[in-house]
Amino acid sequence: MTEPNPSPRPFRPLNRRVVAWALLYSSLFTLAMTAVLIAVDYRDERDSALQQLRFAAASYRKSLANSLWDLDMQATRLQLDGLAQFPMVGQVVLTTSIGQTFQVGQKAGELSGSDPADPVSWKETLASPDHPERTVGQLHLYVDRQAFVQRVQTGAMRILAGEALKGLALGLLIAWLIAKLVTRHLSHMAAQVADMRPTALGRSLALQRRDAKYEDELDQLRDAFNHLNEQLLEHFNTQHALEEELRAHRDKLSEMVGERTRSLERLRGFHGLVIRVLTRFINLPPDHANAAVDHGLAAFGDYFGASRCLLMTYDHAARGFRIVNAWPALPISANADELLLPEDALPRRLPAERKSRIWLCASAEDTANDPVLAWLGASAYSAVGVEVKGNTVGLLCLVGRAIAQGSDSASLLELAARVSANMLDHKAAQMSLLDTQQALQKANRELHMLSRHDPLTGLSNRRHFDEIKEIEFRRAQRTEAPLSVLMCDLDEFKRYNDCYGHAQGDRCLATLAQSLSQLFGRAGELLVRMGGEEFAVLLPNTGPEQAFVMAERFRQAVWDANLPHAASSVAFRVTVSIGVACMKHGVHKDFDSLLQDADLALYRAKNGRNRAVMAE
């Protein structure tokens, strides 16, 4: 929005302002110089007054001293009256050595309290004529203030008048010179500029004065304006030529804009299709990657009006392009050879490392005996290279549609090839993710198995036992079912390791674990290696009598394994001691108390060894 033009300001000639400023600066300068000259004149008047006071004092010094020494007061007053008649003497004050004070003068009453240190006064000491070392009085002369001020004012007015005349003359001279040398020419130049019109550009600006030896600022201003005038004329001529050229191209540009608009509409529609294709890959499950690629090929084939759309990747081993996705879907019965387009079948050899984009198109009407047409079994096709980081990794092929490179649809087909490259990357990433997930799940299962089983014996470990014991204990509390636990410890197994070595000890534990695991196969029963040579058995739904029977079977199985133990004090074979504890509802508040009873029973069994003992 255009801002309204501001209201015009009133015109005031420049020479008036120049005269006003010149007079102002001359007045300030005159005032400053007047102040300095008045100060100097005041100092001179003060020095002249002091000189007259000193002369008067010197004239009466000796006679006053004699009168004071002779104590002739009448003579003293006469001399003071005479002294007061001297020019510029306003008051005489005489103080004797005996304390008397004489004041003489027309303004004695007013000046009686004057400061003795007044700078416009004179003070001296009177000494005895016969005895100079003795003081007879102090003489103090004060200037006549009225006469002194009048003389100073007269001098100041004289100075002010003279300096004012000089300042006024100087200001008027400066204003006249500026008006003659500057403002007159500026007014003339302003009048010439005001008469100029856009249609009359090129007329030079001239100054009404004689040519001088040197140039000044007015000459530079005139030359700059004339140069600007020439540039404006050249600019207007150029602008007129450009306007003519612009009118000549306006219709052509309108046609181009219409054509470009239609092209952009097609491109916008294709971009929407690309967005829909790529959106399917967001949060896509790994096993749906192939279906998403097939959906993208279906969208491309439908947009370009092809009967089939194929996505092929380069197979280095087979030296050809192999179909990996197709729309419509290929029959399941198609063999590997039918899905491979040999590199030799192409119009020319196009290796996968080719840096320029592959572009192939042909139709049965224009090309005869084309091997690709024969391989596709179609009347026309278009194939464009799918590139990743500048290398051709595959082909995007439209069957039934020939699109020449450089046509209107060629850029859209290239964009479809780039999107196909992205789809291949997404597919490869999803398949790799699927393989990684499957491997991770397998590793998690193996890790879970390892974390719950003892690696030496293959039995459940203490961690698995801690997980199951609380579950079984709460179930037994809830259903009031019996629950028993066996704590088992191989007798003198440390001596076994010392005698046969730890490796043999590990083999002994593995052999026993294999034999004992066959005893506890019912649902819920859990045989656990607690650590070292210590084992535990969890027996859900098992009462005291049956638990004790299971303990005896455990002990007998170890005995029947007949593993030699030459260092044992119990027998010449490996034996075991077992503590049996059964859950008592209302007594055992948690599993740890039940396990503690089994430990106490095991401790008692260890006293005789190779036996099972029931907890009390």
Secondary structure, DSSP 8 states (H G I E B T S, - for coil): -------------HHHHHHHHHHHHHHHHHHHHHHHHHHHHHHHHHHHHHHHHHHHHHHHHHHHHHHHHHT-HHHHHHHHHHHHTSTTEEEEEEEETTS-EEEESTTHHHHTT--TT-TTEEEEEEE-SS-TTSEEEEEEEEE-HHHHHHHHHHHHHHHHHHHHHHHHHHHHHHHHHHIIIIIHHHHHHHHHHHT--GGGTT-----SS---SS--HHHHHHHHHHHHHHHHHHHHHHHHHHHHHHHHHHHHHHHHHHHHHHHHHHHHHHHHHHHHHHHTTTT--GGGHHHHHHHHHHHHHHHHT-SEEEEEEEETTTTEEEEEEEES---TT--TTTTEEEGGGSSS---TT-SS--EEEEETTT-SS-HHHHHHTSSEEEEEEEEETTEEEEEEEEET----TTSTTHHHHHHHHHHHHHHHHHHHHHHHHHHHHHHHHHHHHHHHHHHHB-TTT-SB-HHHHHHHHHHHHHHHHHHT--EEEEEEEETTHHHHHHHH-HHHHHHHHHHHHHHHTTT--STT-EEEEEETTEEEEEEET--HHHHHHHHHHHHHHHHHT--B-TT-SS-SB--EEEEEEE--TTT--SHHHHHHHHHHHHHHHHHH-SSEEE--
